[in-house]
């Protein structure tokens, strides 16, 4: 690691960015690739189809109309559960 002299008018964030994108670009890109693979792996593991699990049906939701959206019941007093 080399010592980087601080220049006038350069903020800490800019100095850190310069070091990351010049001296440590390989490590920075490698860590990004590892995080990308981990994210894709997590998505693949959670999207598997399992029997008995309810899934969202977008086509049924879009095709729904107000008449089929709710059902009115005439409940007499004292009969409800």
N, C-alpha and C positions, 0 to 999 in steps of 0.2 A: 504494500500500500504506500502510495506516495503522498507526501504532504502537499496540500493545495493551498497556496497563499490566498487569503481573502482579498478580493478586489473591492474597491470603493463602489458603492451603489448596487451591489449584488446581494440579494436577500438570501437567507438561509435556505429557503425552498428552492430558489433557482440554483444555488450552489449544489444542493443535494441532487437535483435533477440532472445537472451537468455531470456529476460523478456517476450517477446510475446509468446514464445513457452513453458514457464514454468508457469508463474503467470496468464497469460491471455489467455490460450489456448482455453477455452470454448467460450469466447467472439470473439476471432479471427476466430475460426471455424464457429461460428454462423453467423458472418458477411459475411464470404465466401459463406455460404449456401444461405443467403438472396440475395447476388449478383448473384449467379447461378440461383435462381428462377426468379429473375428480368430479366436476360438475356434470359432465355427460354421463359418467357412471352412476351418479346418484339419480339422475333422471331415468335412466334405463332400468334401474332397480325398482323404482317406485311405479313405473308405468306398466308393469307386467299384468296380464289378465288373470284374475283369480276367480274361481267359481264361487257363487254365493255373494259376491260383492256388487252392490248396486252401482251402476255407472250412469253418467249423464247422457241423455239422448237429445241432442240439439235439434234434430229434425222433428221429433215429437213436440218439443217446446215451441218451435216456430209454427208448427201446423195447428197449435191449440187455438180455440176460439172461446169467446166469453161463455157460450152455452155449455161447453164441456169443461170449463175451468172450475166450476163449483156446482155443488149439488145441494139443493134446499130440502131440508127434512122438516116435517111438521111434528114436533115433539110435544106431547101432552105434558102438563105439569106433573111432576113426580115420577116420570118414566125415564128420565135421563140418567146416565151413569156417571 
